[in-house]
C-alpha cells in the first residue's frame, strides 16, 4: 500500500489476536475427512485430499464426519457411534473398511469387477481387505519396465495398482523385446506436469466428478508440519490503481520468502476494487496459505486492516455489524472471513500476530509484497485473465 511520507526509519506495532469466545457458525455442507491410518494421518476438508492419503495404502482407516469435533474424536480413537455393519472393500477405488453403504457405493460404482463384503466386526472386514492386498511390492512391479532402464519402483505408485498393459517392442540390434507401457499408462518422468485439474474432485455421495466451490478450492487442511517449530513470518500488501475512481483495478501480494512456492500475486476478485479490500484480502490469503498448526506473524502496512481484525470487530459484532454512526460495516465479508481463520487457529492453540510496518521503509518482505500486489493490479488493468495462484506466483 502506498503511504504518505515514506522514510528510512523502521517502525512496527504488534497485535495479538484472541478468540473472543464467539463460535463460528457452521454450514451444513462441508465435511471433515479423518484419516486415522494412511500415508499422512490427519483431518482433510476435501475427498480428493483424503484419497491422496489412503489410495494405495494397505488397509487404510478413514471416515467422513459432519463436524470437526467428531473427526478429532475419531483421530483420538474415541468411539463415534457403534456401527452395526462393517463393509470391507477389497477391490474398488479405495480398498478399505467402511461403516455406511453410500460410501461403499462411491467406491464400487463404475469400478471394474468390484469386490466387497459385509461383516459384523471390523477385524473380519480388515482381514478381508488385507487378503486382497497380500501381493508384495516386488511381485506387483517385477514385470514392469521403467523408462530409462531403471527397475526401481516409484515410491509414490500404489503397490496394489494394476500392472501396466504391455506391448512388444523389438530391439533392432539385438532382436530382443522389452515391455513398454502403452500411451497414457507409463510413469511420468521427473519434473513432468501431469496437467491434473485441481479444480475438480470426486463427490463421494454421487460418485461423479464435480467442480469445487470457491470455499472448497480455498479450504485449508490439517497436515503434519514435520520439524518446523518456529514462527512463520508472512508479508502482505494490497494495491489499487486509481483507488476510489471508476475503473480502478486492484491486486494482492503475499510474500513468504525468496522462491517460496506459496508466494502469491493475484488480481483482487469482485467488483469493488478498493485498496482496503485488497489489503484485507491479502491478510485472508496469507492465513489460507499458512499451516494451521504453527505460530504466524503477518506483516502489513495497513493500520485499517489490522485494526479491523484485532480491535474493531469485537464492538462491531456486539452491535450487529453496524458502526457507531449506525451504518453497515464496510468490507464485513472479508473481515468475518479473516476472523474465522484466526479463531480456527486459536482452537489449535497457536498464536496469530499482526505486525504493522511502515510502507516503503526498506523492509525487504514489505517491498516484495508491494511489488507483487502492484504487478497483479497492472496485469488486471491490461486485461490478463485471472488464472489462479500458480499463474501469478513468484517465478
C-alpha atoms as a printed R data frame, in Angstrom:
    type eleno elety resid chain resno       x       y       z
1   ATOM     1    CA   UNK     A     1   0.000   0.000   0.000
2   ATOM     2    CA   UNK     A     2   1.341   3.476  -0.814
3   ATOM     3    CA   UNK     A     3   1.714   5.539   2.376
4   ATOM     4    CA   UNK     A     4   2.271   9.286   2.610
5   ATOM     5    CA   UNK     A     5   5.674  10.383   3.881
6   ATOM     6    CA   UNK     A     6   7.956   7.429   3.069
7   ATOM     7    CA   UNK     A     7  11.118   7.381   5.152
8   ATOM     8    CA   UNK     A     8  14.141   5.323   6.043
9   ATOM     9    CA   UNK     A     9  13.173   4.707   9.646
10  ATOM    10    CA   UNK     A    10  11.787   1.305  10.600
11  ATOM    11    CA   UNK     A    11   8.845   1.103  12.972
12  ATOM    12    CA   UNK     A    12   6.392  -1.610  13.803
13  ATOM    13    CA   UNK     A    13   3.427  -2.367  16.063
14  ATOM    14    CA   UNK     A    14   2.388  -5.848  17.148
15  ATOM    15    CA   UNK     A    15  -1.216  -7.007  17.528
16  ATOM    16    CA   UNK     A    16  -2.091 -10.403  19.020
17  ATOM    17    CA   UNK     A    17  -5.480 -11.948  18.362
18  ATOM    18    CA   UNK     A    18  -7.797 -13.681  20.787
19  ATOM    19    CA   UNK     A    19 -10.795 -15.828  20.050
20  ATOM    20    CA   UNK     A    20 -13.286 -13.558  21.838
21  ATOM    21    CA   UNK     A    21 -15.485 -16.517  22.787
22  ATOM    22    CA   UNK     A    22 -17.652 -16.301  19.672
23  ATOM    23    CA   UNK     A    23 -18.333 -19.547  17.883
24  ATOM    24    CA   UNK     A    24 -18.187 -19.747  14.121
25  ATOM    25    CA   UNK     A    25 -21.450 -20.660  12.508
26  ATOM    26    CA   UNK     A    26 -21.072 -23.991  10.731
27  ATOM    27    CA   UNK     A    27 -22.521 -24.561   7.301
28  ATOM    28    CA   UNK     A    28 -24.429 -27.726   6.631
29  ATOM    29    CA   UNK     A    29 -22.451 -28.587   3.503
30  ATOM    30    CA   UNK     A    30 -18.758 -29.094   4.433
31  ATOM    31    CA   UNK     A    31 -17.464 -32.440   5.647
32  ATOM    32    CA   UNK     A    32 -14.372 -33.380   7.590
33  ATOM    33    CA   UNK     A    33 -12.461 -36.438   6.359
34  ATOM    34    CA   UNK     A    34 -10.457 -38.067   9.152
35  ATOM    35    CA   UNK     A    35  -7.615 -40.361   8.057
36  ATOM    36    CA   UNK     A    36  -6.571 -42.400  11.085
37  ATOM    37    CA   UNK     A    37  -4.431 -44.844   9.121
38  ATOM    38    CA   UNK     A    38  -2.855 -43.717   5.839
39  ATOM    39    CA   UNK     A    39   0.242 -42.102   4.345
40  ATOM    40    CA   UNK     A    40  -0.260 -38.867   6.333
41  ATOM    41    CA   UNK     A    41  -2.885 -39.285   9.078
42  ATOM    42    CA   UNK     A    42  -4.875 -36.127   9.669
43  ATOM    43    CA   UNK     A    43  -8.150 -34.316   9.021
44  ATOM    44    CA   UNK     A    44  -8.872 -33.126   5.488
45  ATOM    45    CA   UNK     A    45 -11.556 -30.891   4.008
46  ATOM    46    CA   UNK     A    46 -11.989 -32.495   0.589
47  ATOM    47    CA   UNK     A    47 -12.447 -36.072  -0.517
48  ATOM    48    CA   UNK     A    48  -9.689 -35.625  -3.098
49  ATOM    49    CA   UNK     A    49  -7.150 -34.753  -0.393
50  ATOM    50    CA   UNK     A    50  -8.358 -37.714   1.645
51  ATOM    51    CA   UNK     A    51  -7.908 -40.032  -1.345
52  ATOM    52    CA   UNK     A    52  -4.276 -38.966  -1.723
53  ATOM    53    CA   UNK     A    53  -3.550 -40.275   1.776
54  ATOM    54    CA   UNK     A    54  -5.329 -43.640   1.528
55  ATOM    55    CA   UNK     A    55  -5.195 -44.729  -2.105
56  ATOM    56    CA   UNK     A    56  -2.589 -47.495  -2.319
57  ATOM    57    CA   UNK     A    57  -2.172 -47.713   1.465
58  ATOM    58    CA   UNK     A    58  -2.632 -51.211   2.874
59  ATOM    59    CA   UNK     A    59  -5.873 -51.445   4.907
60  ATOM    60    CA   UNK     A    60  -6.471 -47.675   5.423
61  ATOM    61    CA   UNK     A    61  -8.812 -46.457   8.131
62  ATOM    62    CA   UNK     A    62 -10.695 -43.241   7.384
63  ATOM    63    CA   UNK     A    63 -14.184 -41.777   7.663
64  ATOM    64    CA   UNK     A    64 -16.118 -38.573   6.967
65  ATOM    65    CA   UNK     A    65 -17.895 -36.536   9.660
66  ATOM    66    CA   UNK     A    66 -20.222 -33.519   9.638
67  ATOM    67    CA   UNK     A    67 -18.290 -31.764  12.443
68  ATOM    68    CA   UNK     A    68 -14.633 -31.187  13.270
69  ATOM    69    CA   UNK     A    69 -15.206 -32.398  16.847
70  ATOM    70    CA   UNK     A    70 -16.381 -35.814  15.675
71  ATOM    71    CA   UNK     A    71 -13.458 -36.080  13.264
72  ATOM    72    CA   UNK     A    72 -10.987 -35.214  16.037
73  ATOM    73    CA   UNK     A    73 -12.616 -37.800  18.290
74  ATOM    74    CA   UNK     A    74 -12.183 -40.424  15.591
75  ATOM    75    CA   UNK     A    75  -8.488 -39.475  15.259
76  ATOM    76    CA   UNK     A    76  -8.027 -39.878  19.020
77  ATOM    77    CA   UNK     A    77  -9.583 -43.336  18.923
78  ATOM    78    CA   UNK     A    78 -12.768 -42.267  20.676
79  ATOM    79    CA   UNK     A    79 -15.953 -44.150  19.896
80  ATOM    80    CA   UNK     A    80 -18.136 -42.194  17.477
81  ATOM    81    CA   UNK     A    81 -21.308 -44.221  17.398
82  ATOM    82    CA   UNK     A    82 -21.341 -48.015  17.197
83  ATOM    83    CA   UNK     A    83 -21.768 -49.190  13.613
84  ATOM    84    CA   UNK     A    84 -23.667 -52.421  13.279
85  ATOM    85    CA   UNK     A    85 -22.058 -53.321   9.962
86  ATOM    86    CA   UNK     A    86 -18.551 -53.163   8.575
87  ATOM    87    CA   UNK     A    87 -18.143 -53.185   4.809
88  ATOM    88    CA   UNK     A    88 -14.843 -54.493   3.502
89  ATOM    89    CA   UNK     A    89 -13.997 -53.210   0.017
90  ATOM    90    CA   UNK     A    90 -11.274 -55.493  -1.324
91  ATOM    91    CA   UNK     A    91 -11.379 -54.203  -4.889
92  ATOM    92    CA   UNK     A    92 -12.622 -50.672  -5.572
93  ATOM    93    CA   UNK     A    93 -11.456 -47.092  -5.931
94  ATOM    94    CA   UNK     A    94 -10.040 -47.067  -2.411
95  ATOM    95    CA   UNK     A    95  -9.932 -50.502  -0.719
96  ATOM    96    CA   UNK     A    96 -10.669 -50.288   2.988
97  ATOM    97    CA   UNK     A    97 -13.263 -50.724   5.728
98  ATOM    98    CA   UNK     A    98 -16.412 -48.590   5.700
99  ATOM    99    CA   UNK     A    99 -19.410 -48.349   8.035
100 ATOM   100    CA   UNK     A   100 -22.049 -46.927   5.699
101 ATOM   101    CA   UNK     A   101 -23.385 -48.207   2.389
102 ATOM   102    CA   UNK     A   102 -23.431 -44.877   0.445
103 ATOM   103    CA   UNK     A   103 -19.666 -44.529   0.925
104 ATOM   104    CA   UNK     A   104 -19.184 -48.119  -0.228
105 ATOM   105    CA   UNK     A   105 -21.248 -47.404  -3.321
106 ATOM   106    CA   UNK     A   106 -18.981 -44.478  -4.149
107 ATOM   107    CA   UNK     A   107 -16.015 -46.894  -4.125
108 ATOM   108    CA   UNK     A   108 -17.511 -49.610  -6.330
109 ATOM   109    CA   UNK     A   109 -19.971 -47.888  -8.694
110 ATOM   110    CA   UNK     A   110 -18.460 -47.963 -12.176
111 ATOM   111    CA   UNK     A   111 -15.431 -49.934 -10.976
112 ATOM   112    CA   UNK     A   112 -14.375 -52.996 -12.987
113 ATOM   113    CA   UNK     A   113 -15.027 -56.219 -11.063
114 ATOM   114    CA   UNK     A   114 -15.561 -54.677  -7.622
115 ATOM   115    CA   UNK     A   115 -15.337 -56.957  -4.610
116 ATOM   116    CA   UNK     A   116 -16.910 -56.087  -1.271
117 ATOM   117    CA   UNK     A   117 -18.487 -57.923   1.649
118 ATOM   118    CA   UNK     A   118 -20.295 -57.019   4.863
119 ATOM   119    CA   UNK     A   119 -19.121 -58.235   8.301
120 ATOM   120    CA   UNK     A   120 -20.288 -57.996  11.880
121 ATOM   121    CA   UNK     A   121 -16.872 -56.900  13.213
122 ATOM   122    CA   UNK     A   122 -14.170 -54.531  11.991
123 ATOM   123    CA   UNK     A   123 -11.468 -57.161  12.475
124 ATOM   124    CA   UNK     A   124 -13.161 -59.511   9.995
125 ATOM   125    CA   UNK     A   125 -13.583 -56.695   7.463
126 ATOM   126    CA   UNK     A   126  -9.931 -55.647   7.782
127 ATOM   127    CA   UNK     A   127  -8.803 -59.244   7.305
128 ATOM   128    CA   UNK     A   128 -10.915 -59.441   4.153
129 ATOM   129    CA   UNK     A   129  -9.338 -56.245   2.781
130 ATOM   130    CA   UNK     A   130  -5.810 -57.421   3.621
131 ATOM   131    CA   UNK     A   131  -6.421 -60.682   1.789
132 ATOM   132    CA   UNK     A   132  -6.828 -58.696  -1.409
133 ATOM   133    CA   UNK     A   133  -3.602 -56.697  -0.935
134 ATOM   134    CA   UNK     A   134  -1.293 -59.505   0.104
135 ATOM   135    CA   UNK     A   135   0.876 -59.381  -3.030
136 ATOM   136    CA   UNK     A   136   4.272 -57.997  -2.123
137 ATOM   137    CA   UNK     A   137   5.639 -54.841  -3.703
138 ATOM   138    CA   UNK     A   138   8.361 -56.723  -5.553
139 ATOM   139    CA   UNK     A   139   5.833 -59.106  -7.080
140 ATOM   140    CA   UNK     A   140   3.491 -56.331  -8.125
141 ATOM   141    CA   UNK     A   141   6.144 -54.463 -10.118
142 ATOM   142    CA   UNK     A   142   8.604 -57.168 -11.164
143 ATOM   143    CA   UNK     A   143   7.383 -57.286 -14.794
144 ATOM   144    CA   UNK     A   144   7.174 -53.518 -15.314
145 ATOM   145    CA   UNK     A   145   9.897 -51.867 -17.387
146 ATOM   146    CA   UNK     A   146  10.507 -48.275 -16.313
147 ATOM   147    CA   UNK     A   147  11.743 -45.840 -18.983
148 ATOM   148    CA   UNK     A   148  15.489 -45.243 -18.722
149 ATOM   149    CA   UNK     A   149  16.299 -48.813 -17.738
150 ATOM   150    CA   UNK     A   150  15.571 -48.430 -14.008
151 ATOM   151    CA   UNK     A   151  13.723 -51.242 -12.302
152 ATOM   152    CA   UNK     A   152  13.263 -49.362  -9.026
153 ATOM   153    CA   UNK     A   153   9.549 -48.821  -8.361
154 ATOM   154    CA   UNK     A   154   8.278 -45.290  -7.868
155 ATOM   155    CA   UNK     A   155   7.578 -44.901  -4.096
156 ATOM   156    CA   UNK     A   156   4.538 -42.767  -4.930
157 ATOM   157    CA   UNK     A   157   2.972 -45.533  -7.004
158 ATOM   158    CA   UNK     A   158   0.413 -47.616  -5.010
159 ATOM   159    CA   UNK     A   159   1.627 -51.168  -4.539
160 ATOM   160    CA   UNK     A   160  -1.795 -52.543  -5.366
161 ATOM   161    CA   UNK     A   161  -2.137 -50.541  -8.597
162 ATOM   162    CA   UNK     A   162  -2.988 -52.614 -11.667
163 ATOM   163    CA   UNK     A   163   0.093 -53.574 -13.718
164 ATOM   164    CA   UNK     A   164   0.853 -51.675 -16.880
165 ATOM   165    CA   UNK     A   165  -0.516 -53.073 -20.106
166 ATOM   166    CA   UNK     A   166   2.456 -54.174 -22.154
167 ATOM   167    CA   UNK     A   167   3.104 -54.150 -25.858
168 ATOM   168    CA   UNK     A   168   6.032 -55.831 -27.521
169 ATOM   169    CA   UNK     A   169   8.773 -53.620 -28.929
170 ATOM   170    CA   UNK     A   170  11.557 -55.247 -30.850
171 ATOM   171    CA   UNK     A   171  15.099 -54.012 -30.391
172 ATOM   172    CA   UNK     A   172  16.557 -53.714 -33.890
173 ATOM   173    CA   UNK     A   173  20.143 -54.510 -32.858
174 ATOM   174    CA   UNK     A   174  19.655 -57.472 -30.576
175 ATOM   175    CA   UNK     A   175  16.329 -58.848 -31.718
176 ATOM   176    CA   UNK     A   176  15.063 -58.960 -28.138
177 ATOM   177    CA   UNK     A   177  11.800 -57.481 -26.921
178 ATOM   178    CA   UNK     A   178  11.051 -55.354 -23.880
179 ATOM   179    CA   UNK     A   179   7.854 -54.356 -22.105
180 ATOM   180    CA   UNK     A   180   6.837 -50.789 -22.938
181 ATOM   181    CA   UNK     A   181   3.802 -49.146 -21.298
182 ATOM   182    CA   UNK     A   182   1.053 -48.171 -23.689
183 ATOM   183    CA   UNK     A   183   0.356 -44.433 -24.127
184 ATOM   184    CA   UNK     A   184  -1.269 -42.991 -21.035
185 ATOM   185    CA   UNK     A   185  -0.200 -45.830 -18.719
186 ATOM   186    CA   UNK     A   186   3.539 -45.213 -18.164
187 ATOM   187    CA   UNK     A   187   5.236 -43.418 -15.288
188 ATOM   188    CA   UNK     A   188   5.803 -39.675 -15.607
189 ATOM   189    CA   UNK     A   189   9.463 -38.625 -15.879
190 ATOM   190    CA   UNK     A   190  10.898 -36.495 -13.041
191 ATOM   191    CA   UNK     A   191   9.667 -32.900 -13.147
192 ATOM   192    CA   UNK     A   192   6.832 -33.621 -15.570
193 ATOM   193    CA   UNK     A   193   3.460 -31.877 -15.224
194 ATOM   194    CA   UNK     A   194   0.527 -34.290 -15.166
195 ATOM   195    CA   UNK     A   195  -1.866 -31.428 -16.083
196 ATOM   196    CA   UNK     A   196  -4.303 -32.550 -13.395
197 ATOM   197    CA   UNK     A   197  -7.107 -30.043 -12.945
198 ATOM   198    CA   UNK     A   198  -7.126 -29.343  -9.192
199 ATOM   199    CA   UNK     A   199 -10.488 -27.587  -9.502
200 ATOM   200    CA   UNK     A   200 -12.327 -30.934  -9.706
201 ATOM   201    CA   UNK     A   201 -12.977 -33.700  -7.191
202 ATOM   202    CA   UNK     A   202 -14.880 -36.961  -6.844
203 ATOM   203    CA   UNK     A   203 -18.112 -36.443  -4.915
204 ATOM   204    CA   UNK     A   204 -18.326 -39.455  -2.547
205 ATOM   205    CA   UNK     A   205 -22.123 -39.169  -2.316
206 ATOM   206    CA   UNK     A   206 -22.857 -39.191  -6.046
207 ATOM   207    CA   UNK     A   207 -19.736 -40.853  -7.424
208 ATOM   208    CA   UNK     A   208 -19.493 -38.054 -10.023
209 ATOM   209    CA   UNK     A   209 -16.680 -35.665 -10.889
210 ATOM   210    CA   UNK     A   210 -17.635 -32.117  -9.881
211 ATOM   211    CA   UNK     A   211 -16.021 -28.682  -9.774
212 ATOM   212    CA   UNK     A   212 -15.084 -27.327  -6.348
213 ATOM   213    CA   UNK     A   213 -16.895 -24.330  -4.927
214 ATOM   214    CA   UNK     A   214 -14.825 -21.239  -4.096
215 ATOM   215    CA   UNK     A   215 -14.895 -22.260  -0.422
216 ATOM   216    CA   UNK     A   216 -13.668 -25.779  -1.199
217 ATOM   217    CA   UNK     A   217 -10.929 -24.504  -3.508
218 ATOM   218    CA   UNK     A   218  -9.560 -22.170  -0.821
219 ATOM   219    CA   UNK     A   219 -10.067 -24.501   2.155
220 ATOM   220    CA   UNK     A   220  -7.101 -25.307   4.363
221 ATOM   221    CA   UNK     A   221  -6.344 -28.777   5.609
222 ATOM   222    CA   UNK     A   222  -4.707 -30.260   8.697
223 ATOM   223    CA   UNK     A   223  -1.401 -31.811   7.692
224 ATOM   224    CA   UNK     A   224   1.800 -32.556   9.650
225 ATOM   225    CA   UNK     A   225   4.343 -29.706   9.615
226 ATOM   226    CA   UNK     A   226   7.282 -32.042  10.300
227 ATOM   227    CA   UNK     A   227  10.026 -30.485  12.461
228 ATOM   228    CA   UNK     A   228   9.229 -26.791  11.971
229 ATOM   229    CA   UNK     A   229   8.862 -25.265  15.439
230 ATOM   230    CA   UNK     A   230   9.497 -21.548  14.836
231 ATOM   231    CA   UNK     A   231   7.222 -18.667  13.910
232 ATOM   232    CA   UNK     A   232   6.320 -18.216  10.275
233 ATOM   233    CA   UNK     A   233   6.665 -14.612   9.054
234 ATOM   234    CA   UNK     A   234   4.433 -13.533   6.169
235 ATOM   235    CA   UNK     A   235   4.390 -10.134   4.447
236 ATOM   236    CA   UNK     A   236   1.181  -8.886   2.810
237 ATOM   237    CA   UNK     A   237   0.143  -5.891   0.744
238 ATOM   238    CA   UNK     A   238  -2.661  -4.638  -1.462
239 ATOM   239    CA   UNK     A   239  -2.594  -2.156  -4.315
240 ATOM   240    CA   UNK     A   240  -5.392  -0.363  -6.164
241 ATOM   241    CA   UNK     A   241  -4.581   1.577  -9.332
242 ATOM   242    CA   UNK     A   242  -6.980   4.510  -9.447
243 ATOM   243    CA   UNK     A   243  -8.299   3.763  -5.966
244 ATOM   244    CA   UNK     A   244 -11.745   5.302  -5.424
245 ATOM   245    CA   UNK     A   245 -12.243   6.163  -9.071
246 ATOM   246    CA   UNK     A   246 -14.351   4.495 -11.724
247 ATOM   247    CA   UNK     A   247 -12.361   1.739 -13.445
248 ATOM   248    CA   UNK     A   248  -9.950   1.138 -10.565
249 ATOM   249    CA   UNK     A   249  -8.192  -2.236 -10.529
250 ATOM   250    CA   UNK     A   250  -6.523  -3.858  -7.521
251 ATOM   251    CA   UNK     A   251  -4.038  -6.611  -6.779
252 ATOM   252    CA   UNK     A   252  -2.943  -8.722  -3.817
253 ATOM   253    CA   UNK     A   253   0.577  -9.694  -2.759
254 ATOM   254    CA   UNK     A   254   1.631 -12.290  -0.165
255 ATOM   255    CA   UNK     A   255   5.347 -12.930   0.377
256 ATOM   256    CA   UNK     A   256   6.758 -15.859   2.372
257 ATOM   257    CA   UNK     A   257  10.357 -15.667   1.237
258 ATOM   258    CA   UNK     A   258  12.694 -15.953  -1.778
259 ATOM   259    CA   UNK     A   259  11.464 -18.566  -4.285
260 ATOM   260    CA   UNK     A   260   8.834 -19.820  -1.819
261 ATOM   261    CA   UNK     A   261   6.127 -21.626  -3.828
262 ATOM   262    CA   UNK     A   262   3.459 -20.082  -1.575
263 ATOM   263    CA   UNK     A   263   4.283 -16.547  -2.728
264 ATOM   264    CA   UNK     A   264   1.132 -15.050  -4.192
265 ATOM   265    CA   UNK     A   265   0.451 -12.283  -6.704
266 ATOM   266    CA   UNK     A   266  -3.129 -12.165  -7.941
267 ATOM   267    CA   UNK     A   267  -5.766  -9.626  -9.037
268 ATOM   268    CA   UNK     A   268  -8.434  -8.753  -6.482
269 ATOM   269    CA   UNK     A   269 -11.665 -10.667  -7.057
270 ATOM   270    CA   UNK     A   270 -15.046  -8.954  -7.196
271 ATOM   271    CA   UNK     A   271 -16.413  -5.669  -8.491
272 ATOM   272    CA   UNK     A   272 -15.252  -3.469  -5.586
273 ATOM   273    CA   UNK     A   273 -11.619  -2.780  -6.473
274 ATOM   274    CA   UNK     A   274 -10.550  -0.717  -3.452
275 ATOM   275    CA   UNK     A   275  -7.246  -0.574  -1.621
276 ATOM   276    CA   UNK     A   276  -8.889  -1.568   1.671
277 ATOM   277    CA   UNK     A   277 -10.388  -4.735   0.183
278 ATOM   278    CA   UNK     A   278  -7.042  -5.619  -1.388
279 ATOM   279    CA   UNK     A   279  -5.271  -5.230   1.979
280 ATOM   280    CA   UNK     A   280  -7.875  -7.348   3.812
281 ATOM   281    CA   UNK     A   281  -7.797  -9.991   1.089
282 ATOM   282    CA   UNK     A   282  -4.008 -10.185   1.437
283 ATOM   283    CA   UNK     A   283  -4.408 -10.976   5.163
284 ATOM   284    CA   UNK     A   284  -7.000 -13.626   4.322
285 ATOM   285    CA   UNK     A   285  -4.880 -15.278   1.638
286 ATOM   286    CA   UNK     A   286  -1.868 -15.346   3.984
287 ATOM   287    CA   UNK     A   287  -3.842 -17.265   6.625
288 ATOM   288    CA   UNK     A   288  -5.279 -19.587   3.981
289 ATOM   289    CA   UNK     A   289  -1.792 -20.493   2.756
290 ATOM   290    CA   UNK     A   290  -0.153 -20.796   6.198
291 ATOM   291    CA   UNK     A   291  -0.157 -24.149   8.041
292 ATOM   292    CA   UNK     A   292  -2.924 -24.265  10.618
293 ATOM   293    CA   UNK     A   293  -0.841 -25.602  13.492
294 ATOM   294    CA   UNK     A   294   2.147 -23.244  13.765
295 ATOM   295    CA   UNK     A   295   2.549 -19.685  15.068
296 ATOM   296    CA   UNK     A   296   2.500 -16.935  12.442
297 ATOM   297    CA   UNK     A   297   3.326 -13.236  12.270
298 ATOM   298    CA   UNK     A   298   1.570 -11.405   9.449
299 ATOM   299    CA   UNK     A   299   3.160  -8.083   8.449
300 ATOM   300    CA   UNK     A   300   1.098  -5.333   6.825
301 ATOM   301    CA   UNK     A   301   1.433  -1.579   6.277
302 ATOM   302    CA   UNK     A   302  -2.349  -1.163   6.613
303 ATOM   303    CA   UNK     A   303  -3.418   0.029  10.054
304 ATOM   304    CA   UNK     A   304  -7.032  -0.149   8.870
305 ATOM   305    CA   UNK     A   305  -6.863  -3.870   8.061
306 ATOM   306    CA   UNK     A   306  -5.062  -4.794  11.267
307 ATOM   307    CA   UNK     A   307  -7.491  -2.815  13.431
308 ATOM   308    CA   UNK     A   308 -10.438  -4.426  11.662
309 ATOM   309    CA   UNK     A   309  -9.360  -7.952  12.612
310 ATOM   310    CA   UNK     A   310  -7.808  -7.284  16.033
311 ATOM   311    CA   UNK     A   311  -9.827  -4.477  17.683
312 ATOM   312    CA   UNK     A   312 -12.855  -3.069  15.916
313 ATOM   313    CA   UNK     A   313 -14.566  -6.360  15.068
314 ATOM   314    CA   UNK     A   314 -15.277  -7.018  18.762
315 ATOM   315    CA   UNK     A   315 -17.551  -3.960  19.017
316 ATOM   316    CA   UNK     A   316 -18.996  -4.494  15.554
317 ATOM   317    CA   UNK     A   317 -20.119  -7.984  16.483
318 ATOM   318    CA   UNK     A   318 -21.818  -6.766  19.656
319 ATOM   319    CA   UNK     A   319 -23.616  -4.022  17.722
320 ATOM   320    CA   UNK     A   320 -24.844  -6.313  14.952
321 ATOM   321    CA   UNK     A   321 -22.156  -5.257  12.463
322 ATOM   322    CA   UNK     A   322 -23.033  -1.574  12.376
323 ATOM   323    CA   UNK     A   323 -20.702   1.321  13.166
324 ATOM   324    CA   UNK     A   324 -21.153   3.947  15.875
325 ATOM   325    CA   UNK     A   325 -22.923   6.013  13.196
326 ATOM   326    CA   UNK     A   326 -25.417   3.167  12.705
327 ATOM   327    CA   UNK     A   327 -24.087   2.417   9.225
328 ATOM   328    CA   UNK     A   328 -23.288  -1.104   7.958
329 ATOM   329    CA   UNK     A   329 -19.649  -2.060   8.429
330 ATOM   330    CA   UNK     A   330 -17.660  -1.751   5.212
331 ATOM   331    CA   UNK     A   331 -15.972  -4.938   3.952
332 ATOM   332    CA   UNK     A   332 -17.727  -7.044   6.589
333 ATOM   333    CA   UNK     A   333 -17.484 -10.153   4.403
334 ATOM   334    CA   UNK     A   334 -13.681 -10.083   4.323
335 ATOM   335    CA   UNK     A   335 -13.345  -9.142   7.993
336 ATOM   336    CA   UNK     A   336 -15.502 -12.094   9.034
337 ATOM   337    CA   UNK     A   337 -13.526 -14.493   6.825
338 ATOM   338    CA   UNK     A   338 -10.243 -13.385   8.398
339 ATOM   339    CA   UNK     A   339 -11.728 -13.676  11.910
340 ATOM   340    CA   UNK     A   340 -12.926 -17.212  11.116
341 ATOM   341    CA   UNK     A   341  -9.376 -18.165  10.110
342 ATOM   342    CA   UNK     A   342  -7.952 -16.633  13.279
343 ATOM   343    CA   UNK     A   343 -10.440 -18.439  15.516
344 ATOM   344    CA   UNK     A   344  -9.709 -21.748  13.794
345 ATOM   345    CA   UNK     A   345  -6.043 -21.205  14.668
346 ATOM   346    CA   UNK     A   346  -6.998 -20.231  18.236
347 ATOM   347    CA   UNK     A   347  -8.716 -23.597  18.601
348 ATOM   348    CA   UNK     A   348  -5.467 -25.274  17.579
349 ATOM   349    CA   UNK     A   349  -3.638 -23.447  20.370
350 ATOM   350    CA   UNK     A   350  -1.363 -21.390  18.113
351 ATOM   351    CA   UNK     A   351  -0.729 -17.641  18.009
352 ATOM   352    CA   UNK     A   352  -1.646 -15.317  15.175
353 ATOM   353    CA   UNK     A   353   0.122 -11.942  15.394
354 ATOM   354    CA   UNK     A   354  -0.375  -8.965  13.113
355 ATOM   355    CA   UNK     A   355   2.542  -6.545  12.848
356 ATOM   356    CA   UNK     A   356   2.218  -3.067  11.382
357 ATOM   357    CA   UNK     A   357   5.236  -1.823   9.430
358 ATOM   358    CA   UNK     A   358   5.787   1.497   7.728
359 ATOM   359    CA   UNK     A   359   5.224   1.262   3.996
360 ATOM   360    CA   UNK     A   360   8.152   1.827   1.637
361 ATOM   361    CA   UNK     A   361  10.654   1.869   4.509
362 ATOM   362    CA   UNK     A   362  13.053  -0.715   3.077
363 ATOM   363    CA   UNK     A   363  11.604  -3.775   4.778
364 ATOM   364    CA   UNK     A   364  12.555  -6.427   2.237
365 ATOM   365    CA   UNK     A   365   9.420  -8.506   2.825
366 ATOM   366    CA   UNK     A   366   7.158  -5.471   2.505
367 ATOM   367    CA   UNK     A   367   8.963  -4.323  -0.645
368 ATOM   368    CA   UNK     A   368   8.416  -7.728  -2.250
369 ATOM   369    CA   UNK     A   369   4.753  -7.950  -1.202
370 ATOM   370    CA   UNK     A   370   4.156  -4.436  -2.579
371 ATOM   371    CA   UNK     A   371   5.847  -5.348  -5.875
372 ATOM   372    CA   UNK     A   372   3.691  -8.472  -6.215
373 ATOM   373    CA   UNK     A   373   0.464  -6.574  -5.430
374 ATOM   374    CA   UNK     A   374   1.266  -3.801  -7.923
375 ATOM   375    CA   UNK     A   375   2.237  -6.336 -10.616
376 ATOM   376    CA   UNK     A   376  -1.068  -8.140 -10.141
377 ATOM   377    CA   UNK     A   377  -3.037  -4.896 -10.420
378 ATOM   378    CA   UNK     A   378  -1.153  -3.943 -13.595
379 ATOM   379    CA   UNK     A   379  -1.859  -7.319 -15.154
380 ATOM   380    CA   UNK     A   380  -5.544  -6.893 -14.334
381 ATOM   381    CA   UNK     A   381  -5.514  -3.414 -15.889
382 ATOM   382    CA   UNK     A   382  -4.034  -4.872 -19.085
383 ATOM   383    CA   UNK     A   383  -6.815  -7.461 -19.161
384 ATOM   384    CA   UNK     A   384  -4.636 -10.503 -18.433
385 ATOM   385    CA   UNK     A   385  -7.087 -13.261 -17.334
386 ATOM   386    CA   UNK     A   386  -7.003 -14.429 -13.748
387 ATOM   387    CA   UNK     A   387  -5.632 -17.972 -13.652
388 ATOM   388    CA   UNK     A   388  -5.083 -18.834 -10.011
389 ATOM   389    CA   UNK     A   389  -2.108 -18.877  -7.708
390 ATOM   390    CA   UNK     A   390   0.304 -20.788  -9.931
391 ATOM   391    CA   UNK     A   391  -0.014 -18.263 -12.738
392 ATOM   392    CA   UNK     A   392   0.521 -15.247 -10.516
393 ATOM   393    CA   UNK     A   393   3.043 -16.687  -8.049
394 ATOM   394    CA   UNK     A   394   6.669 -15.641  -7.974
395 ATOM   395    CA   UNK     A   395   8.661 -17.429 -10.728
